[in-house]
């Protein structure tokens, strides 16, 4: 290198040469390349320390076991009294008193209302007076007929006079029967002023108030419903009938179960006591009715419940909780945990065919095999082919071994 003699430093002319500029540029490039290699070396070393893949996701699984379930259909139903009667007065008049508590049990023959009996007592007295008058008339005609028969024997009177007396007696006896019927009618009307219940059951709401004028045979006073046993009305659609194997009748129904509004099952089984012989053309359903014992009066008329009708059993099916079954545009499916070709446990899709509900579980008819492990939780993160770490549903997942885990000592 050339230096000035006076100051012993590089010549200014040499610093400005193209050669020196090229040398500085090369040095900078080499420095950057070296830093890049150092950075890459650190990244590769960090990646090696962290591992090259994500750990398997823990999932709860259910091991499938074949079982049998009833062939059944469950529909909405409504209760009604086995017998329901409308209480109407047989005679008109002023309603004096209500003799029962609304909504309370009543027995057959129990008095429920009292209608003003005075007009009917007067009518009965009048009928009895007419009857007594006619009885006296019968005695009189009988005596006259007997007297004239004696005179006819002595030929003191004509045969016609004797016959007229006998006819008067017969007419008097007929009138006596008429007045006797009038008395019995008046007595019956008087008895109708006390309105009684024709059956045992639960009394309904009083439709009038005391002091109201009611009309014979038309005024509805209240209703009485017999609720033990109680009836339940329901209907089955064409698809539900197909599930049960066709037309339903008391001969092919094996079990009738009632489910209350809170989801609990009624502890007494029912019996089908009516099945329509055809399909209602307006509703497209078969009308049915079942009867249940209700001695404790847990069920009341008008309640909405659910009825489950079973006609047999289906073998070789699987039960899965609602959380295990998913739906896409092609239908329902589940994820199962299985080994892939490399021996790793992964998630795989299985399309299924369901057969409705059994309690809180889905009934799976086909698409699965006994012994398979169906994934039942963490499904929002599961993807086909993703590595999974299965463990029994409801238990804690087992720890997965890692490359840096210390080896167990024997």
C-alpha positions in Angstrom: 0.0 0.0 0.0 1.3 3.5 -0.8 1.6 6.1 2.0 2.4 9.8 2.0 5.8 10.4 3.4 4.8 13.3 5.6 1.8 11.8 7.5 2.3 8.0 7.0 -1.3 7.4 6.0 -3.0 6.0 2.9 -3.2 8.2 -0.1 -6.5 9.9 -0.8 -6.2 9.0 -4.4 -6.0 5.3 -3.4 -9.1 5.4 -1.2 -11.2 6.6 -4.0 -10.2 3.9 -6.4 -12.8 1.3 -7.6 -10.8 -1.5 -6.3 -11.1 -0.5 -2.7 -15.0 0.0 -3.0 -15.3 -3.5 -4.4 -13.3 -4.9 -1.5 -15.5 -3.3 1.1 -18.7 -4.6 -0.6 -17.4 -8.1 -0.6 -16.5 -8.0 3.0 -20.1 -6.8 3.9 -21.7 -9.6 1.9 -19.5 -12.2 3.6 -20.4 -10.9 7.0 -24.1 -11.0 6.3 -23.8 -14.6 5.0 -22.0 -15.7 8.1 -24.7 -14.2 10.4 -27.3 -16.0 8.3 -25.6 -19.3 8.8 -25.4 -18.7 12.5 -29.1 -17.8 12.7 -30.1 -20.9 10.7 -28.0 -23.1 13.0 -29.8 -21.7 16.1 -33.3 -22.3 14.5 -32.5 -25.8 13.6 -31.1 -26.5 17.0 -34.3 -25.0 18.6 -36.6 -27.0 16.4 -34.7 -30.1 17.3 -35.2 -29.4 20.9 -39.0 -28.7 20.6 -39.7 -31.8 18.5 -40.9 -32.0 14.9 -44.7 -32.7 15.4 -47.7 -31.8 17.6 -48.6 -34.2 20.5 -51.6 -36.5 20.1 -54.8 -35.0 21.4 -56.4 -36.7 24.4 -60.0 -37.9 23.7 -62.6 -39.9 25.7 -63.8 -43.0 24.0 -66.6 -45.5 24.4 -65.9 -49.2 23.5 -68.9 -50.5 21.6 -70.9 -53.4 22.9 -73.9 -54.8 21.0 -77.2 -54.7 22.9 -80.9 -55.0 22.3 -83.5 -52.2 22.5 -87.3 -52.2 22.2 -88.9 -51.4 18.8 -90.7 -48.3 19.9 -92.1 -44.9 19.1 -92.6 -42.0 21.4 -95.2 -39.3 20.8 -97.0 -36.5 22.6 -100.3 -37.5 24.3 -103.0 -36.0 26.5 -104.8 -37.4 29.5 -108.6 -37.5 29.8 -111.0 -39.0 32.3 -112.1 -42.5 31.7 -115.7 -41.2 32.2 -116.6 -37.6 32.1 -120.2 -36.4 32.7 -121.8 -33.0 32.6 -124.0 -32.3 35.7 -127.2 -30.6 34.6 -130.4 -30.1 36.6 -133.4 -32.2 35.7 -135.8 -29.6 37.0 -135.6 -25.8 36.8 -135.6 -23.3 39.6 -133.5 -21.2 41.9 -130.1 -22.7 42.8 -130.1 -22.4 46.6 -126.8 -24.1 47.6 -123.6 -25.8 46.3 -122.9 -28.9 48.4 -119.4 -29.8 47.3 -115.9 -28.4 47.0 -114.7 -27.6 43.4 -111.8 -29.8 42.4 -112.4 -32.3 45.2 -113.3 -36.0 45.0 -116.9 -36.9 45.0 -118.6 -40.2 45.3 -121.4 -41.7 43.2 -124.8 -40.5 44.6 -123.3 -37.6 46.6 -125.4 -34.5 46.7 -123.8 -31.6 44.8 -126.5 -28.9 44.5 -129.9 -27.9 46.0 -132.6 -26.3 43.9 -135.5 -24.5 45.7 -137.8 -27.4 46.5 -140.9 -25.4 47.7 -142.7 -25.3 44.3 -142.2 -29.0 43.9 -143.4 -29.7 47.4 -146.6 -27.8 46.6 -147.0 -29.7 43.4 -146.6 -33.0 45.2 -149.3 -31.9 47.8 -151.6 -31.0 45.0 -151.1 -34.3 43.2 -151.7 -36.2 46.4 -155.0 -34.3 47.0 -156.2 -35.1 43.5 -155.3 -38.7 44.1 -157.3 -38.8 47.3 -160.3 -37.2 45.5 -160.1 -39.8 42.9 -159.9 -42.6 45.4 -163.1 -41.3 46.9 -164.7 -41.3 43.5 -163.7 -44.9 42.9 -165.3 -45.9 46.2 -168.5 -44.1 45.3 -168.7 -45.6 41.8 -168.0 -49.0 43.3 -170.8 -48.7 45.8 -173.2 -47.4 43.1 -172.4 -50.2 40.8 -173.0 -52.8 43.5 -176.3 -51.3 44.5 -177.6 -51.3 40.9 -176.5 -54.8 40.4 -178.8 -55.8 43.2 -181.7 -53.9 41.7 -181.0 -55.5 38.3 -181.4 -58.9 39.9 -184.9 -58.0 41.1 -185.6 -56.4 37.7 -186.2 -53.1 39.3 -183.9 -51.2 36.8 -183.0 -51.8 33.3 -179.8 -53.5 32.2 -178.5 -50.2 30.7 -178.6 -48.4 34.0 -176.5 -51.2 35.6 -174.0 -51.1 32.8 -173.6 -47.3 33.0 -172.8 -47.6 36.7 -170.2 -50.3 36.0 -168.6 -48.1 33.3 -168.5 -45.1 35.7 -166.6 -47.3 38.2 -164.1 -48.4 35.6 -163.4 -44.8 34.5 -162.9 -43.8 38.1 -160.3 -46.6 38.5 -158.5 -45.4 35.4 -158.5 -41.9 36.7 -157.1 -43.2 40.0 -154.1 -44.7 38.1 -153.5 -41.4 36.3 -153.5 -39.4 39.6 -151.3 -42.0 41.2 -148.8 -41.5 38.4 -149.1 -37.7 38.9 -148.1 -38.2 42.5 -145.0 -40.3 41.6 -144.0 -37.7 39.0 -144.3 -34.9 41.6 -142.2 -37.0 44.0 -139.6 -37.6 41.4 -139.4 -33.9 40.5 -139.0 -33.0 44.2 -136.1 -35.5 44.5 -134.5 -33.9 41.5 -134.2 -30.6 43.4 -131.2 -32.3 45.1 -128.7 -32.8 42.2 -126.3 -35.8 42.8 -123.2 -37.1 41.0 -123.8 -40.2 38.9 -120.3 -41.5 39.3 -117.2 -41.2 41.6 -114.5 -38.8 40.4 -113.1 -35.3 40.6 -115.6 -32.4 40.5 -114.9 -29.5 38.2 -115.6 -25.8 38.4 -119.0 -24.5 39.4 -120.4 -22.7 36.4 -123.1 -20.7 38.2 -123.5 -18.9 41.5 -125.8 -19.6 44.3 -129.2 -17.8 43.7 -129.0 -18.2 40.0 -132.0 -19.4 38.0 -131.2 -22.7 36.2 -133.2 -24.5 33.5 -134.0 -28.1 33.4 -131.7 -30.3 31.2 -129.9 -27.3 29.7 -127.9 -25.4 32.3 -124.4 -26.9 32.8 -123.6 -26.8 36.5 -120.3 -28.6 36.6 -118.4 -31.7 35.3 -117.3 -34.8 37.1 -114.3 -36.8 35.7 -113.4 -40.4 36.7 -109.6 -40.4 36.8 -108.9 -43.9 38.2 -108.3 -45.4 35.8 -107.4 -42.6 33.5 -107.2 -42.6 29.7 -104.5 -41.2 27.5 -105.2 -40.2 23.9 -102.5 -40.1 21.2 -101.9 -40.7 17.5 -99.1 -42.2 15.4 -98.0 -41.0 11.9 -97.3 -43.2 8.9 -93.5 -43.0 9.6 -94.0 -43.9 13.2 -96.2 -46.8 12.3 -93.6 -48.0 9.8 -91.0 -48.0 12.6 -93.3 -50.1 14.8 -93.9 -52.6 11.9 -97.3 -51.4 10.6 -100.8 -50.9 11.9 -101.0 -50.9 15.8 -103.6 -52.9 17.7 -104.0 -54.2 21.2 -102.8 -57.6 20.1 -99.3 -56.6 18.8 -98.4 -53.9 21.3 -96.1 -55.4 24.0 -95.6 -52.4 26.2 -97.1 -48.9 26.8 -95.1 -46.5 28.9 -96.1 -43.0 30.0 -93.4 -40.3 30.4 -94.3 -37.3 32.6 -93.6 -33.6 31.7 -90.5 -33.6 33.9 -89.0 -36.5 32.0 -89.7 -39.2 34.7 -91.3 -42.4 33.8 -94.7 -43.2 35.3 -94.3 -46.3 37.5 -97.4 -48.1 36.1 -97.6 -49.7 32.7 -100.6 -49.0 30.5 -102.8 -51.1 28.2 -104.0 -50.1 24.7 -107.8 -50.1 24.9 -108.6 -48.5 21.6 -107.0 -48.5 18.1 -108.7 -47.0 15.1 -109.2 -49.4 12.3 -107.9 -46.9 9.7 -105.9 -43.8 9.1 -107.5 -40.4 9.6 -107.5 -38.9 6.1 -107.3 -35.3 7.4 -104.4 -35.9 9.9 -102.7 -38.9 8.3 -102.5 -40.6 11.7 -103.9 -43.6 13.5 -105.9 -42.6 16.6 -105.1 -44.6 19.7 -106.0 -44.6 23.4 -104.4 -46.3 26.4 -105.6 -46.7 30.0 -103.5 -46.4 33.2 -104.2 -47.0 36.8 -104.3 -43.8 38.8 -105.2 -44.6 42.3 -102.8 -42.0 43.8 -104.3 -39.3 41.5 -100.9 -38.3 40.2 -102.4 -37.8 36.7 -105.2 -35.3 36.0 -107.4 -34.9 32.9 -105.9 -32.5 30.3 -102.2 -33.1 31.1 -99.8 -33.2 28.2 -97.5 -36.2 28.5 -95.5 -38.5 26.3 -96.4 -42.1 25.4 -93.9 -44.7 24.3 -95.3 -47.7 22.5 -93.2 -50.9 21.9 -94.1 -53.7 19.6 -90.9 -55.9 20.1 -87.1 -55.8 20.4 -84.3 -55.1 18.0 -81.0 -57.1 18.5 -77.4 -56.2 17.7 -77.6 -52.4 18.0 -75.4 -49.9 19.8 -76.3 -47.1 22.2 -74.3 -43.8 22.1 -74.7 -40.5 24.0 -75.9 -37.5 22.1 -72.5 -35.8 22.3 -70.8 -38.6 20.3 -73.0 -38.2 17.2 -72.4 -35.4 14.7 -74.3 -34.3 11.6 -73.2 -33.0 8.2 -74.9 -32.6 4.8 -74.6 -36.3 4.2 -76.2 -37.4 7.4 -75.0 -38.5 10.8 -71.5 -39.8 11.6 -69.1 -40.5 14.5 -65.3 -40.4 14.9 -63.6 -43.6 15.9 -60.0 -44.1 17.3 -58.1 -46.6 15.2 -54.6 -47.5 14.1 -53.3 -46.2 10.8 -50.8 -48.0 8.5 -47.9 -46.6 10.6 -49.3 -48.0 13.8 -50.3 -44.5 15.1 -53.8 -44.0 16.7 -55.8 -41.5 14.6 -59.4 -40.3 14.3 -61.5 -41.8 11.4 -65.0 -40.9 10.3 -67.8 -43.5 10.3 -71.2 -42.7 8.7 -74.0 -44.3 10.7 -77.7 -45.0 10.5 -79.6 -44.1 13.7 -82.9 -45.6 14.9 -84.2 -43.0 17.2 -83.9 -42.5 21.0 -83.6 -45.0 23.8 -83.8 -42.9 27.0 -81.1 -40.3 26.6 -79.0 -42.2 24.0 -79.1 -42.6 20.3 -79.7 -46.1 18.9 -77.2 -46.9 16.1 -78.5 -49.5 13.7 -75.5 -49.8 11.3 -72.1 -48.4 10.4 -70.2 -49.6 13.5 -68.8 -52.8 14.8 -68.5 -54.2 18.3 -65.2 -53.4 20.0 -64.6 -50.1 18.1 -63.7 -47.0 20.1 -66.1 -44.1 19.5 -64.8 -40.7 20.4 -67.3 -39.0 22.7 -65.6 -35.7 23.8 -63.2 -33.0 22.5 -65.0 -33.5 19.1 -64.7 -29.8 18.2 -60.9 -30.3 17.8 -61.0 -33.7 16.1 -60.2 -34.0 12.4 -60.0 -37.1 10.2 -56.5 -38.5 10.3 -55.5 -36.4 13.4 -53.4 -38.2 16.0 -55.4 -38.9 19.2 -54.6 -40.3 22.6 -57.8 -42.3 23.6 -58.8 -42.9 27.2 -62.1 -44.3 28.7 -64.8 -41.6 28.8 -64.9 -40.0 32.2 -61.4 -41.0 33.2 -58.2 -38.9 33.1 -56.0 -39.3 29.9 -52.8 -41.2 30.2 -49.5 -39.2 29.8 -47.9 -39.5 26.3 -44.2 -40.3 26.3 -41.8 -37.7 24.7 -38.4 -38.0 23.2 -36.8 -36.1 26.2 -38.6 -38.2 28.8 -36.1 -40.1 31.0 -36.1 -43.8 30.5 -37.6 -45.9 33.3 -35.2 -47.8 35.4 -35.8 -51.5 35.6 
